[in-house]
Amino acid sequence: MDASSLLEKTGLCSLVPLLQLRKMSRNAALTPFSTDESSYYLARSRAFFKRTIDKIVTKGTSLSQVEACLWSIIAGHLEPALSLSSRTEDRLWCYLNAAVESRLDAAITTTHNGDFDVGIGREVENDDLRINSIFDEIAALERSPYYTIYRHIVNDDSLSLIASMDMWLEQHDDELERFPHIIRLMAHLVLLLRFTGQPVQVGVLFFL
């Protein structure tokens, strides 16, 4: 049994991405910079795949609305999924999906000196404000700390993430046993932050 399977079986699924990150940081073959590495050209395959999806969806005469939506999501496009989203949560997901793909496209293009520029996924490059406005909508209706946590992760703001978790833990100090799933998530996030060398407040460690 490999480590990832063990984590999943023991209920520590949120640590699996950390394990993959550690593998990537220790194995240059997983993130090669040299054209002599066979895995280097996975970026080319990814770019070709996304361009193909773009062409299929653009022509799209034989695609149903659902099929076009699914292919567009895979390619990192906002539409038509955004237009079909009636709930705030769904709109947020559309923007976050496109934002992640856009950042991956930009990072891969930079790393590979522009060789595999997919030319798509830029719909959300300057839409961080819009993403935050959707988080504001959710905050007015939903008090779950999950959305606050997601917001700070998306904005790559570890200091605000730690501060928000610390505040939530203090506010619920007398009833923490009611929220084992939230405590578990926070503990895993703190471990991730510490593994990546980011400062963690002592108060958060005390509660967790």
HUKA-V998438 format. One record per backbone hydrogen bond with DSSP energy under -1.0 kcal/mol. NH is the residue of the N-H (numbers start at 1). CO is the residue of the C=O. E is the energy in kcal/mol with one decimal. If there is no record, write none. Layout:
# HUKA-V998438
{{NH CO E} {NH CO E}}
This chain:
# HUKA-V998438
{{6 2 -2.0} {7 3 -2.4} {8 4 -2.1} {9 5 -2.4} {10 6 -1.7} {11 8 -1.2} {12 7 -3.0} {15 12 -2.0} {16 13 -1.7} {19 15 -2.0} {20 16 -2.3} {21 17 -2.4} {22 18 -2.4} {23 19 -2.1} {24 20 -2.4} {25 21 -2.3} {27 23 -1.1} {30 27 -1.9} {37 34 -1.5} {40 37 -1.1} {41 38 -1.0} {42 39 -1.8} {43 40 -1.2} {45 41 -1.8} {46 42 -2.4} {47 43 -2.4} {48 44 -2.6} {49 45 -2.5} {50 46 -2.3} {51 47 -2.3} {52 48 -2.3} {53 49 -2.2} {54 50 -2.2} {55 51 -2.1} {56 52 -2.5} {57 53 -2.8} {58 54 -2.1} {59 55 -2.3} {60 56 -3.0} {68 64 -2.6} {69 65 -2.0} {70 66 -2.5} {71 67 -2.5} {72 68 -2.1} {73 69 -2.1} {74 70 -2.0} {75 71 -1.8} {77 72 -2.9} {82 78 -2.6} {84 80 -1.3} {85 82 -1.3} {91 87 -2.1} {92 88 -2.4} {93 89 -2.2} {94 90 -2.1} {95 91 -2.1} {96 92 -2.7} {97 93 -2.8} {98 94 -2.1} {99 95 -2.6} {100 96 -2.6} {101 97 -2.1} {102 98 -2.4} {103 99 -2.3} {104 100 -2.3} {105 101 -2.8} {106 102 -2.4} {107 103 -2.5} {108 104 -2.8} {109 105 -2.5} {110 106 -2.2} {111 107 -2.5} {112 108 -2.3} {113 110 -1.4} {114 109 -3.7} {115 112 -2.1} {117 114 -1.0} {125 122 -1.2} {127 124 -1.8} {131 127 -2.3} {132 128 -2.4} {133 129 -2.0} {134 130 -1.8} {135 131 -2.0} {136 132 -2.0} {137 133 -1.8} {138 134 -2.2} {139 135 -2.6} {140 136 -1.3} {141 138 -1.4} {142 138 -3.3} {149 145 -2.6} {150 146 -2.8} {151 147 -2.3} {152 148 -1.9} {153 149 -2.1} {154 150 -2.9} {155 151 -2.0} {156 153 -1.3} {157 152 -2.9} {161 157 -1.9} {162 158 -2.5} {163 159 -2.3} {164 160 -2.5} {165 161 -2.1} {166 162 -2.6} {167 163 -2.2} {168 164 -2.3} {169 165 -2.5} {170 166 -2.0} {171 167 -2.3} {172 168 -1.5} {173 170 -1.1} {175 172 -1.7} {178 175 -1.8} {179 176 -1.9} {183 179 -2.3} {184 180 -2.4} {185 181 -2.0} {186 182 -2.6} {187 183 -2.6} {188 184 -2.2} {189 185 -2.3} {190 186 -2.5} {191 187 -2.2} {192 188 -2.3} {193 189 -2.6} {194 190 -2.5} {195 191 -2.6} {196 192 -1.5} {197 194 -1.4} {198 193 -2.8} {205 201 -1.4} {206 202 -2.2} {207 203 -1.8} {208 204 -2.1}}
